[in-house]
Amino acid sequence: MHICTVIGNVWATQKESTLSGLRLMVVRPFTTDGDKSAETMIAVDTVSAGIGERVLVVHGRAARHAIGKGHDIGFQTAIVAIVDSMDLADGRRIGQTADHDQTPGATSTPR
């Protein structure tokens, strides 16, 4: 599993038949040090995530199960949850989007 940020959509007019009707999103793994990962992945969106939202991404059998087509699909990565928040060991609270992140001792309220 990965925590990722949705950074885009994929539009494909020609695709393998088992992918018909599925929404494909570009996701980037979340890093706790604040640096953007150079890696990106394509994931089937099962929860109607939006660009900028942090999501839980699963792979393999879990992804095929979430997509709902079992072994009869040519895809193994799926978005299965939109993250409301994460509390990290260093006291930071990571929000649904970067605008909702809070650092320890911050006096402003999340947007």
DSSP file (Angstrom, degrees, kcal/mol; ACC not computed):
  #  RESIDUE AA STRUCTURE BP1 BP2  ACC     N-H-->O    O-->H-N    N-H-->O    O-->H-N    TCO  KAPPA ALPHA  PHI   PSI    X-CA   Y-CA   Z-CA
    1    1 A M              0   0    0      0, 0.0     2,-0.3     0, 0.0    57,-0.2   0.000 360.0 360.0 360.0 151.4    0.0    0.0    0.0
    2    2 A H  E     -A   57   0A   0     55,-2.2    55,-3.0     2,-0.0     2,-0.5  -0.984 360.0-134.4-134.9 147.5    1.0    3.6   -0.6
    3    3 A I  E     +A   56   0A   0     -2,-0.3    27,-3.2    27,-0.2     2,-0.3  -0.920  43.8 172.1 -92.3 128.6   -0.3    7.0    0.5
    4    4 A C  E     -AB  55  29A   0     51,-2.8    51,-3.1    -2,-0.5     2,-0.4  -0.857  34.0-126.4-133.9 166.4   -0.3    9.1   -2.6
    5    5 A T  E     -AB  54  28A   0     23,-2.7    23,-2.4    -2,-0.3     2,-0.4  -0.968  28.9-123.5-112.8 132.4   -1.4   12.4   -3.9
    6    6 A V  E     + B   0  27A   0     47,-2.6    46,-3.1    -2,-0.4    21,-0.3  -0.634  35.9 169.2 -74.6 124.9   -3.6   12.6   -7.0
    7    7 A I  E     -     0   0A   0     19,-2.9     2,-0.3    -2,-0.4    20,-0.2   0.418  54.2 -18.1-119.2  -1.0   -1.8   14.8   -9.5
    8    8 A G  E     - B   0  26A   0     18,-1.2    18,-2.8    42,-0.1     2,-0.3  -0.985  57.5 -98.9 176.6 174.7   -3.8   14.2  -12.7
    9    9 A N  E     - B   0  25A   0     -2,-0.3     2,-0.5    16,-0.3    16,-0.2  -0.780  23.7-140.0-109.7 155.8   -6.2   12.2  -15.0
   10   10 A V  E     - B   0  24A   0     14,-2.3    14,-0.6    -2,-0.3     2,-0.5  -0.984  12.8-163.7-116.5 127.3   -5.4    9.8  -17.8
   11   11 A W        +     0   0    0     -2,-0.5     2,-0.4    12,-0.1    12,-0.0  -0.952  14.5 170.0-110.1 124.5   -7.6   10.0  -20.9
   12   12 A A        -     0   0    0     -2,-0.5     3,-0.1     1,-0.1    -2,-0.0  -0.932  19.6-178.4-138.6 112.1   -7.4    6.9  -23.1
   13   13 A T  S    S+     0   0    0     -2,-0.4     2,-0.5     1,-0.2    -1,-0.1   0.775  83.0  48.8 -79.3 -25.2   -9.8    6.4  -26.0
   14   14 A Q  S    S+     0   0    0      0, 0.0     2,-0.3     0, 0.0    -1,-0.2  -0.964  76.7 139.6-115.4 118.3   -8.2    3.1  -26.9
   15   15 A K        -     0   0    0     -2,-0.5     5,-0.1    -3,-0.1    -3,-0.0  -0.978  58.4 -71.4-152.2 164.8   -7.6    0.7  -24.0
   16   16 A E    >   -     0   0    0     -2,-0.3     3,-2.3     1,-0.1     4,-0.3  -0.273  51.4-116.0 -57.4 141.0   -7.8   -3.0  -23.1
   17   17 A S  G >  S+     0   0    0      1,-0.3     3,-1.4     2,-0.2    -1,-0.1   0.763 111.2  61.2 -59.1 -30.2  -11.5   -4.1  -22.9
   18   18 A T  G 3  S+     0   0    0      1,-0.3    -1,-0.3     3,-0.0    -2,-0.1   0.663 100.1  57.9 -72.0 -12.3  -11.4   -4.9  -19.2
   19   19 A L  G X  S+     0   0    0     -3,-2.3     3,-2.0     2,-0.1    -1,-0.3   0.440  76.5 127.5 -93.2  -0.3  -10.5   -1.3  -18.5
   20   20 A S  T <  S+     0   0    0     -3,-1.4     3,-0.1     1,-0.3    -3,-0.0  -0.333  77.6  12.2 -59.4 131.3  -13.7    0.1  -20.2
   21   21 A G  T 3  S+     0   0    0      1,-0.3     2,-0.4    -2,-0.0    -1,-0.3   0.422  97.5 125.2  83.7  -1.5  -15.6    2.4  -17.9
   22   22 A L    <   -     0   0    0     -3,-2.0     2,-0.5    22,-0.0    -1,-0.3  -0.745  58.6-131.3 -95.9 140.0  -12.8    2.8  -15.4
   23   23 A R        -     0   0    0     22,-0.5    22,-3.0    -2,-0.4     2,-0.4  -0.776  21.3-154.8 -89.5 125.2  -11.4    6.2  -14.4
   24   24 A L  E     -BC  10  44A   0    -14,-0.6   -14,-2.3    -2,-0.5     2,-0.3  -0.872  11.7-172.1-106.5 132.7   -7.6    6.3  -14.4
   25   25 A M  E     -BC   9  43A   0     18,-2.7    18,-2.5    -2,-0.4     2,-0.5  -0.913  23.9-127.6-124.2 148.3   -5.7    8.8  -12.3
   26   26 A V  E     -BC   8  42A   0    -18,-2.8   -19,-2.9    -2,-0.3   -18,-1.2  -0.847  34.9-175.3 -91.4 125.9   -2.0    9.8  -12.0
   27   27 A V  E     -BC   6  41A   0     14,-2.9    14,-2.7    -2,-0.5   -21,-0.2  -0.929  16.7-155.1-125.4 149.8   -0.8    9.5   -8.4
   28   28 A R  E     -B    5   0A   0    -23,-2.4   -23,-2.7    -2,-0.3    12,-0.2  -0.988  31.4-108.6-122.2 129.0    2.5   10.4   -6.8
   29   29 A P  E     -B    4   0A   0      0, 0.0     8,-0.6     0, 0.0   -25,-0.3  -0.271  34.5-118.7 -56.4 139.1    3.7    8.7   -3.6
   30   30 A F        -     0   0    0    -27,-3.2     2,-0.4     6,-0.1   -27,-0.2  -0.599  26.4-158.3 -77.9 137.1    3.5   10.9   -0.5
   31   31 A T    >   -     0   0    0     -2,-0.3     3,-1.0     4,-0.2     6,-0.0  -0.962  15.9-144.7-119.0 139.0    6.9   11.5    1.3
   32   32 A T  T 3  S+     0   0    0     -2,-0.4    -1,-0.1     1,-0.2    56,-0.0   0.675  96.6  64.1 -75.6 -16.8    7.2   12.6    4.9
   33   33 A D  T 3  S-     0   0    0      2,-0.2    -1,-0.2     1,-0.0     3,-0.1   0.495 110.7-116.6 -86.3  -1.4   10.2   14.8    4.2
   34   34 A G  S <  S+     0   0    0     -3,-1.0     2,-0.2     1,-0.3    -2,-0.1   0.267  73.6 128.2  88.7 -13.0    8.2   17.1    2.0
   35   35 A D        -     0   0    0      1,-0.1    -1,-0.3    -5,-0.0     2,-0.3  -0.554  64.6-114.6 -75.9 141.6   10.2   16.4   -1.1
   36   36 A K        -     0   0    0     -2,-0.2     2,-0.2    -3,-0.1    -6,-0.1  -0.590  28.5-122.2 -75.3 134.2    8.1   15.3   -4.2
   37   37 A S        -     0   0    0     -8,-0.6    -1,-0.1    -2,-0.3    -6,-0.0  -0.509   6.7-143.4 -71.4 143.2    8.7   11.8   -5.3
   38   38 A A  S    S+     0   0    0     -2,-0.2     2,-0.2   -10,-0.0    -1,-0.1   0.672  76.7  93.5 -78.6 -17.4    9.9   11.5   -8.9
   39   39 A E        -     0   0    0    -10,-0.1     2,-0.3     2,-0.0    -2,-0.1  -0.522  53.5-178.1 -78.3 140.0    7.9    8.3   -9.2
   40   40 A T        -     0   0    0     -2,-0.2     2,-0.3   -12,-0.2   -12,-0.2  -0.959   3.7-167.5-130.8 156.7    4.3    8.4  -10.5
   41   41 A M  E     -C   27   0A   0    -14,-2.7   -14,-2.9    -2,-0.3     2,-0.5  -0.921  20.4-126.9-135.3 160.6    1.8    5.6  -11.0
   42   42 A I  E     -C   26   0A   0     -2,-0.3     2,-0.4   -16,-0.2   -16,-0.2  -0.949  33.0-179.2-108.0 132.2   -1.5    5.2  -12.7
   43   43 A A  E     -C   25   0A   0    -18,-2.5   -18,-2.7    -2,-0.5     2,-0.4  -0.981  31.8-116.0-133.6 143.7   -4.3    3.9  -10.5
   44   44 A V  E     -Cd  24  78A   0     33,-2.3    35,-3.2    -2,-0.4     2,-0.8  -0.635  34.0-132.0 -72.9 131.7   -8.0    3.0  -11.1
   45   45 A D  E     + d   0  79A   0    -22,-3.0   -22,-0.5    -2,-0.4    35,-0.1  -0.788  35.6 165.4 -92.5 111.3  -10.1    5.4   -9.1
   46   46 A T  S    S+     0   0    0     33,-1.5    -1,-0.1    -2,-0.8    34,-0.1   0.435  75.4  45.7-100.7  -1.4  -12.8    3.4   -7.1
   47   47 A V  S    S-     0   0    0     32,-0.1    -1,-0.1    34,-0.1    35,-0.1   0.260 108.0-107.9-128.4  11.2  -13.7    6.3   -4.8
   48   48 A S        -     0   0    0      1,-0.1     2,-0.1    31,-0.1    -2,-0.0   0.925  50.9-175.8  60.9  48.3  -14.1    9.4   -7.0
   49   49 A A        -     0   0    0     30,-0.1     2,-0.3     1,-0.1    -1,-0.1  -0.354  12.1-139.4 -72.2 155.2  -10.9   11.1   -5.8
   50   50 A G    >   -     0   0    0      4,-0.1     3,-1.9     1,-0.1   -44,-0.3  -0.762  30.3 -80.8-114.8 162.9  -10.0   14.6   -7.0
   51   51 A I  T 3  S+     0   0    0     -2,-0.3   -44,-0.2     1,-0.2     3,-0.1  -0.387 117.1  24.4 -61.7 133.9   -6.7   16.2   -8.0
   52   52 A G  T 3  S+     0   0    0    -46,-3.1    46,-0.4     1,-0.3    -1,-0.2   0.152  93.4 123.7  95.4 -16.8   -4.7   17.3   -4.9
   53   53 A E    <   -     0   0    0     -3,-1.9   -47,-2.6    44,-0.1     2,-0.4  -0.490  62.4-124.5 -79.6 147.3   -6.3   14.8   -2.6
   54   54 A R  E     -A    5   0A   0     42,-2.7    29,-2.4    29,-0.3     2,-0.3  -0.753  38.1-178.7 -88.6 136.5   -4.3   12.3   -0.6
   55   55 A V  E     -AE   4  82A   0    -51,-3.1   -51,-2.8    -2,-0.4     2,-0.5  -0.894  32.0-116.7-136.6 159.7   -5.4    8.7   -1.2
   56   56 A L  E     -AE   3  81A   0     25,-2.4    24,-2.7    -2,-0.3    25,-0.9  -0.892  33.1-164.0 -98.4 125.3   -4.6    5.1   -0.2
   57   57 A V  E     -AE   2  79A   0    -55,-3.0   -55,-2.2    -2,-0.5     2,-0.3  -0.933   4.3-168.4-115.3 131.5   -3.4    3.0   -3.1
   58   58 A V  E     - E   0  78A   0     20,-2.6    20,-2.3    -2,-0.4     2,-0.3  -0.780   5.6-151.9-116.3 163.1   -3.3   -0.8   -3.2
   59   59 A H  E >   + E   0  77A   0     -2,-0.3     3,-0.9    18,-0.2     4,-0.5  -0.835  48.8   0.6-130.4 163.3   -1.7   -3.2   -5.6
   60   60 A G  T 3> S-     0   0    0     16,-2.0     4,-2.4    -2,-0.3     3,-0.4  -0.275 123.2  -0.7  66.7-138.2   -2.1   -6.7   -6.9
   61   61 A R  H 3> S+     0   0    0      1,-0.2     4,-2.5     2,-0.2    -1,-0.2   0.862 132.7  55.8 -57.6 -40.2   -5.0   -8.9   -5.7
   62   62 A A  H <> S+     0   0    0     -3,-0.9     4,-2.2     1,-0.2    -1,-0.2   0.893 109.8  46.8 -61.1 -39.3   -6.3   -6.2   -3.3
   63   63 A A  H  > S+     0   0    0     -4,-0.5     4,-2.5    -3,-0.4     5,-0.2   0.931 111.4  49.5 -68.3 -46.0   -6.5   -3.7   -6.3
   64   64 A R  H  X>S+     0   0    0     -4,-2.4     5,-1.3     1,-0.2     4,-1.3   0.892 112.3  49.4 -61.0 -38.6   -8.2   -6.2   -8.5
   65   65 A H  H  <5S+     0   0    0     -4,-2.5    -1,-0.2    -5,-0.2    -2,-0.2   0.922 111.2  49.0 -64.6 -44.5  -10.7   -7.0   -5.8
   66   66 A A  H  <5S+     0   0    0     -4,-2.2    -2,-0.2     1,-0.2    -1,-0.2   0.870 108.4  53.1 -64.3 -37.4  -11.4   -3.3   -5.2
   67   67 A I  H  <5S-     0   0    0     -4,-2.5    -1,-0.2    -5,-0.1    -2,-0.2   0.804 109.8-130.0 -68.9 -28.1  -11.9   -2.7   -8.9
   68   68 A G  T  <5S+     0   0    0     -4,-1.3    -3,-0.2    -5,-0.2    -2,-0.1   0.640  82.0  95.8  92.9  16.3  -14.5   -5.5   -8.8
   69   69 A K    > < -     0   0    0     -5,-1.3     3,-2.0     1,-0.3    -4,-0.2   0.255  66.3-155.7-121.6  12.2  -13.3   -7.7  -11.7
   70   70 A G  T 3   -     0   0    0     -6,-0.9     3,-0.3     1,-0.3    -1,-0.3  -0.161  69.6 -19.1  52.6-136.8  -11.2  -10.2   -9.9
   71   71 A H  T 3  S+     0   0    0      1,-0.2     2,-0.5     3,-0.1    -1,-0.3   0.517 120.7  88.0 -79.8  -4.7   -8.5  -11.8  -12.1
   72   72 A D  S <  S+     0   0    0     -3,-2.0     2,-0.3    -8,-0.1    -1,-0.2  -0.144  74.1  83.6 -89.7  40.8  -10.4  -10.7  -15.2
   73   73 A I  S    S-     0   0    0     -2,-0.5     2,-0.5    -3,-0.3    -9,-0.1  -0.999  70.4-139.2-143.4 143.7   -8.7   -7.3  -15.5
   74   74 A G  S    S+     0   0    0     -2,-0.3     2,-0.3   -58,-0.1   -58,-0.1  -0.237  78.3  82.1 -92.9  45.1   -5.4   -6.1  -16.9
   75   75 A F        -     0   0    0     -2,-0.5    -2,-0.1   -57,-0.1    -8,-0.1  -0.997  45.1-178.3-150.3 144.7   -4.7   -3.7  -14.0
   76   76 A Q        +     0   0    0     -2,-0.3   -16,-2.0   -13,-0.1     2,-0.4   0.100  60.6  77.6-135.0  25.0   -3.2   -4.1  -10.6
   77   77 A T  E     + E   0  59A   0    -18,-0.2   -33,-2.3   -14,-0.1     2,-0.3  -0.994  51.6 169.4-137.6 130.0   -3.3   -0.6   -8.9
   78   78 A A  E     -dE  44  58A   0    -20,-2.3   -20,-2.6    -2,-0.4     2,-0.6  -0.998  35.5-127.6-143.9 144.5   -6.3    1.0   -7.4
   79   79 A I  E     +dE  45  57A   0    -35,-3.2   -33,-1.5    -2,-0.3   -22,-0.2  -0.811  33.0 169.0 -84.5 123.0   -7.3    4.0   -5.2
   80   80 A V  E     +     0   0A   0    -24,-2.7     2,-0.3    -2,-0.6   -23,-0.1   0.503  56.0  20.2-117.5  -7.3   -9.4    2.6   -2.4
   81   81 A A  E     - E   0  56A   0    -25,-0.9   -25,-2.4     2,-0.0     2,-0.6  -0.983  59.2-132.7-159.8 148.5   -9.7    5.5    0.1
   82   82 A I  E     - E   0  55A   0     -2,-0.3     2,-0.4   -27,-0.2   -27,-0.3  -0.934  37.4-126.2-100.0 124.5   -9.5    9.3    0.4
   83   83 A V        -     0   0    0    -29,-2.4   -29,-0.3    -2,-0.6     3,-0.1  -0.559  22.2-171.4 -75.9 125.5   -7.4   10.1    3.4
   84   84 A D        -     0   0    0     -2,-0.4    12,-0.6     1,-0.4     2,-0.3   0.912  68.6 -32.7 -78.2 -47.8   -9.1   12.5    5.9
   85   85 A S  E     -F   95   0B   0     10,-0.2     2,-0.4    11,-0.1    -1,-0.4  -0.977  48.8-148.9-165.9 161.3   -5.9   13.0    8.0
   86   86 A M  E     -F   94   0B   0      8,-2.3     8,-3.2    -2,-0.3     2,-0.6  -0.998  11.7-147.4-135.4 135.9   -2.8   11.3    9.2
   87   87 A D  E     -F   93   0B   0     -2,-0.4     6,-0.2     6,-0.2     2,-0.2  -0.926  20.6-155.5-103.9 118.4   -1.0   11.9   12.5
   88   88 A L    >   -     0   0    0      4,-2.9     3,-1.9    -2,-0.6    -2,-0.0  -0.554  27.0-112.2 -94.0 159.3    2.8   11.5   12.2
   89   89 A A  T 3  S+     0   0    0      1,-0.3    -1,-0.1    -2,-0.2    -2,-0.0   0.752 114.3  62.0 -60.9 -26.6    5.2   10.6   15.0
   90   90 A D  T 3  S-     0   0    0      2,-0.1    -1,-0.3     1,-0.1     3,-0.1   0.379 123.0-100.9 -83.8   6.1    6.8   14.1   14.8
   91   91 A G  S <  S+     0   0    0     -3,-1.9     2,-0.2     1,-0.3    -2,-0.1   0.340  78.7 135.0  95.2  -6.7    3.5   15.8   15.7
   92   92 A R        -     0   0    0     11,-0.1    -4,-2.9    12,-0.1     2,-0.6  -0.498  44.8-148.4 -75.9 145.3    2.5   16.8   12.2
   93   93 A R  E     -FG  87 102B   0      9,-2.4     9,-3.1    -6,-0.2     2,-0.5  -0.973  10.7-154.2-111.7 120.1   -1.1   16.3   11.1
   94   94 A I  E     -F   86   0B   0     -8,-3.2    -8,-2.3    -2,-0.6     7,-0.1  -0.829  16.8-153.5 -97.0 127.1   -1.3   15.6    7.4
   95   95 A G  E     -F   85   0B   0     -2,-0.5   -10,-0.2     2,-0.4     6,-0.1  -0.153  34.3 -86.2 -94.6-173.7   -4.6   16.6    5.9
   96   96 A Q  S    S+     0   0    0    -12,-0.6   -42,-2.7     4,-0.1     2,-0.3   0.808 115.6  12.2 -63.8 -31.7   -6.7   15.5    2.9
   97   97 A T  S >  S-     0   0    0    -44,-0.2     3,-1.7   -13,-0.2    -2,-0.4  -0.880  91.0 -98.6-135.2 170.0   -4.8   18.0    0.8
   98   98 A A  G >  S+     0   0    0    -46,-0.4     3,-1.4    -2,-0.3    -3,-0.1   0.823 120.9  64.2 -60.1 -30.8   -1.6   20.0    1.3
   99   99 A D  G 3  S+     0   0    0      1,-0.2    12,-1.3    12,-0.1    -1,-0.3   0.707 100.8  52.3 -65.1 -19.2   -3.7   23.0    2.2
  100  100 A H  G <  S+     0   0    0     -3,-1.7    -1,-0.2    10,-0.2    -2,-0.2   0.385  81.1 120.4 -98.8   2.7   -5.0   21.1    5.3
  101  101 A D    <   -     0   0    0     -3,-1.4     2,-0.4    -4,-0.2    -7,-0.2  -0.385  44.6-161.8 -69.0 145.3   -1.6   20.1    6.7
  102  102 A Q  B     -G   93   0B   0     -9,-3.1    -9,-2.4    -2,-0.1    -2,-0.1  -0.992   4.9-155.3-129.6 136.8   -0.8   21.3   10.2
  103  103 A T    >   -     0   0    0     -2,-0.4     3,-2.0   -11,-0.2   -11,-0.1  -0.790  40.5 -84.5-105.2 154.8    2.6   21.5   11.9
  104  104 A P  T 3  S+     0   0    0      0, 0.0     3,-0.1     0, 0.0   -12,-0.1  -0.318 114.8  13.8 -58.0 134.1    3.1   21.4   15.7
  105  105 A G  T 3  S+     0   0    0      1,-0.3     2,-0.1     2,-0.0    -3,-0.0   0.452  86.7 149.7  81.5   0.8    2.6   24.8   17.3
  106  106 A A    <   -     0   0    0     -3,-2.0    -1,-0.3     1,-0.1    -4,-0.0  -0.450  32.5-162.5 -67.9 138.7    1.0   26.4   14.2
  107  107 A T        +     0   0    0     -2,-0.1     2,-0.1    -3,-0.1    -1,-0.1   0.615  60.2  89.0 -98.7 -14.0   -1.5   29.1   15.1
  108  108 A S  S    S-     0   0    0      1,-0.1     3,-0.0     3,-0.0    -2,-0.0  -0.488  76.5-120.4 -83.9 156.8   -3.4   29.3   11.8
  109  109 A T        -     0   0    0     -2,-0.1    -2,-0.1     1,-0.1    -1,-0.1  -0.671  36.5 -95.4 -92.0 150.0   -6.5   27.2   11.1
  110  110 A P              0   0    0      0, 0.0   -10,-0.2     0, 0.0    -1,-0.1  -0.298 360.0 360.0 -64.8 149.1   -6.5   24.8    8.2
  111  111 A R              0   0    0    -12,-1.3   -11,-0.2   -10,-0.1   -12,-0.1   0.449 360.0 360.0 -78.4 360.0   -8.1   26.1    5.0
